[in-house]
């Protein structure tokens, strides 16, 4: 069994549409801790964190830059502190939080001399830098930060860059030209929705998980609500049609559970203000339970006699 550490990260500064600060409490209301405990795991909820103070000045283009930097510093430290005690589950909060969570987990596992991998489940690649983003919304930059791209000089120093070859992005369907160019220049494993339509979601994920297991690696999963189709998960400010189905989402989580390589999890971009009677929060809670061992369907062995 696993000791799961719930860490509230009410980050609401990575974009202009507000509401993600309510995400951590929505997960608590949806019974995330109870669902995990029902599977036999132990759970500690450390409450909600707060951003470190930052003396970086506001930027006319980059939205709430000092706040994003403060959160990155806080989550870098929190990831490394809590990884010693179990499996951190970061309850977001917008995707800007992953700059700190993924970088902190990478630093922790580098000290353990274990290869570190990231699974990015998202409609977007989030590989911009502060100098390439047109919107100025920094929730589109965490992969740029953790891979050591230029332009993050005002951010906390990156302890250990994540090797782009150790990143797999599944579910992409909204990638702008600057991100497309960056992805083509890097060795990131990209699985867009066309590939999923052609091969199914299990084939590329299984290949990625086999690579991790072959080198005794560990995996950080960053699950964005908009990985899922907005028809089943409406509580996100960046809806993109054509996302993963409920069943595809559970299949991914069950395969991750079977693999035994997942060490940490982000739950990001849940905006309860946009939800339909808790529909999205409940689905994200159910997906987390599948990652931790719950199965949607019982699969008994059937006699052929």
N, C-alpha and C positions, 0 to 999 in steps of 0.2 A: 504494500500500500504506500501511498505517497502523502507527504505532508504538504498541503497547498497553502500558500501565503497570499491572501487577497490584499492587494495594494491599490487604494483609491487614488487615481490620477485625474482630477477634474480639470484637465487641460482644455481651455476654451479660447485659446489665443492664436491657433494656427490658421484660422480662417475668419471671415467676417460674419458668417451666419452663426448666431449664438444658440446655445442649448446643450452642448456636450458636457458642460460642467455638471449637469444632472445625471450623467451616465452612471457613475459609481453607485449612487443611491438607487437608481433604477435596477441595477443588477442585484442589489441587496433585497429590494422589494420583490423582485422576481424569484427570489429564493436560491440564488447561486450557491451560497454556503451550504444550505440544506441539501441541495441536489448533489453536491460533492460528497458531503458526509454520508448520504444515503448509500453511496457506492463503497463505503468502508474506509474512505480516506479521512485523514485528520485535516482540520481547517483552522487557520488563524487569520482574522481580519485585523490588519494593523491600522485601519482607518484611512482617512484621506490625507495625502501629503500636500505641501504648499511649495511654490517656487522659491528658490533661493533669490536673495536680492541681487540685482544686476545694475552696474553703473554704466552699461552701454546705453548711449542715447537713443531716443526714438528715431526711426527712419521714415522719411516721407513716403517711401515705396513699400517697405517691408512691414507688414501688419504686426503690431505688438512685438517687435523684435526683442526688447528687454525681457518680456515675459517668457517668450519661447526659450531664450538663453537660460533664464532662471530655472525653468522646468527641466531643461536638458541637464543642468548641473545637479539638480535634486535627484532626478531619476537615474543618472549615471551612478550616483552614490548608493541609492536605494537598491538598485539591481545587484550591485556587488555585495552589499550587506546581507540581503535576504537570500541570495543564491546559496549561501553556506548552509541554510537551514531547511531547504526544501525546494518546491517548485513555485516560483513567483508567478502570480496571475495579475497582470496590470489591468485594472478596470478603468478604461478611459471614458471620456476624454477624447480629443481629436488625435489624428495620426502624427502630429508633431511630437507626441510623447515618445514615439519609437526611436527618435534620435538618441534619447537617453537610455531607454530600456535595452535596445539591441546593442548599443555600444557598451553599456555596463555589463551585460551578459557576456559579450565577446571578451571583455577584459577579465572577467572571472574565469572563464574556461581556458584562456591563454595561460593563466597561472597554474592551471591543472594540467596543462600540456595536452588538451583535448581539442581536436579540430572542431571549429564552430561553423554552423550553417544557419541560414535564415530562410523560412518559407513565408513569402509575402502573398497573402490571399486578398486580392484587391482588384478593383476595376482600373486603378491607376498605378503607374510605376513609381511615383513619388521620388524621382531621381533628379529633380531640379536642384539648382544651387541658388543662393540668394541673388546671384547675378544673372541667372537665366530665367527665373520665374517672371512671367508677365503679370500675374495677378498680385504678386507680393504676399500670397498666402503660404506660410511656411509649413503647413501640413503636407505640402507637395515636395518637401526637401529631405526627409529623414534618410532615405537610401543614399542620396548624394552625400550626406554627412558621414554616415557609417562606413562608406566605401572610400572616404578620404578625398573626395573631389575638391577642387579649389573653390574658394569663395566663402569659406566658413571660418575665416581668421578670427572673427569676434566671438565665436562659440568656444565652449570649453575645449581644451586640447583633447584630441581623440586618443585614448589610451592604446587601442589596437584596431587598425582598420580591418573591416571584414572583406575577405577575398571575394570579389564579384563572382568568381566561379563557384562559390559556395552559397550563392543566393538563387532561389527558384521563385519566380513570380507566376502565380496561377490565377486566371480569371481576367486578365487585361482586356479592356475594350474601349478605353479612353486614354490615348497617349498622344501628346502634342508633338510637333516637329522637333523641338529641342530635346525632348525626352527620347524620341525615336532615335535621334542621332547618337545620344549618349549610350543607349542600349546597344546599338550596332557596334559601338567602339569598345564595349565591355563584354566580358564572357559570362554574363548573367543568363541563366536558363529561363527563357520566356515562353510561357504557355498561355496564348491568348484564347479567346472564346472560339475562334475558328478551329484551332487545333483540338479543343475539347469536343467540338461538334464532329470532327473527323475521326478522332481516336478514342473519345471518352476521356473522363477525368482521371481514371485509375491508372492508365498506362504511363503517362509522364510522371505522376506522383510516385508510383512504385519504383520507377527508375531512379528518381532523386533519392528516395529513402534507401535504396540499395547502395547508392554511393556513400551515404552517411554511415551506414552500418559497416561497410567494407573497411572504413578507416577508424572505427570506434569513435565516431563523431557524436556531437550533441546538437540539438535543433531548437531554435527559437521560432515560434509561430506568431505571426502578426496578422490577426484576423480583423479585417475592416468590414463593417456592415455592408458596404456597397459591393463586396464580393458576391453577395446574394442578389437575386433579382428584386427590384423594388416592389414587385407585386406581393412578395412574401416578407420583405423586410423594408417597410417604408420609412423607418425612423432614421434617416440620414439626409444630410443636406447636399449630398453629391450623387443623387440618383442617376444611374445609367442603365437603360433597359438592356435585357438580354443576359442577365447574370445567372449565377448558379441557382439550381433548384434546391428545395429543401432536402430532397433525397441525395443530390450530389454533395451538398454540404455535409450531411451526416456520413456519407461514404468517405469523404476526405478525413473527417474526424476519426472514424473507426479505423481507417488505415494507419493514421498517425498513432492511435492507441496501440494497435497491433505491433507497430514498429519498435516501440519502447525507447525511442531516441529523443522524445520531446522533453526539454528541460525547463521551458518557460513559455508564457503566452501573453500576448496583448489582445485585449478586446477593445476595439477603437471605433470612433465616429458614431456611437449611439447617441442620437439626439431625442430624448424622450418627448420633447415638445412636439415632435413631428410623428409620434407613434400613434397607433390605433389600439387603444385599450391594452397597452403592454405587449402587443403582438411581437414586436421585434426583440424586445428585452427577453421575452420568454423563449424565443427561438435561439437567440445567442446563448442563453443559459442551457438549453437542451443540447446545443452543439458542443458546449464545454463539457457537459456530462458524457457525451459520446466520446470525446477525446480522452476522458478519464475512465472509460470502461463500460458505460451504458450502451446497450444495443437496442436499436429500434425494433428489430424483429428477432424473435427467438428462432434459432435454426437447428431444430432437433435432427438427429440422424434418423433417416427413415428406412425401414426394412424393405428390401425388394421382394420379399416373399409374399 
